[in-house]
């Protein structure tokens, strides 16, 4: 087995050569190659943009191959591609992928919550105010639930309101967070 990023990349680059396109392992090799790049980028996210760009490209190639056959795997790959784009500071591309995920795939409740949280988080960081409703809608949907992203969604939503000078809304959100989850690191 290949050790480390470079060893895996060497083998996966060979496995994703066009001459193996008809091989059943071709699609999985693109997926694994995307994961390899993504994990390498996560080691140092501030400087990982080249790895995230390679990951996004690999995930896109893998997605095209599985989109019709395996919708669950396709949804997973699409979300990874969206995350890679977010890490490489390509939020518009990431949002487009998340929108596709929300409109074309049936995810589990937990997966959908994560997708909405990611969409809200990414949209909340954009300076273009036309994305404010997307951020607000997504974060409110997550905040109304009881899932694992609830606290983070409340915090991001409160911060978003505060940044837009909606101080009363921000105060309500932060109070809700501190009252319902006083031990959360986001409540302090």
Secondary structure, 3 states (H helix, E strand, C coil): CCCHHHHHHHHHHHHCCHHHCCCCHHHHHHHHHHHHHHHHHHCCHHHCHHHHHHHHHHHHHHHHHHCCCCHHHHHHHHHHHHHHHHHCCCHHHHHHHHHHHHHHCCCCHHHHHHHHHHHHHHHHCCCCHHHHHHHHHHHHHHHCCCCCCHHHHHHHHHHHHHHCCCHHHHHHHHHHHHHHCCCCCCCC
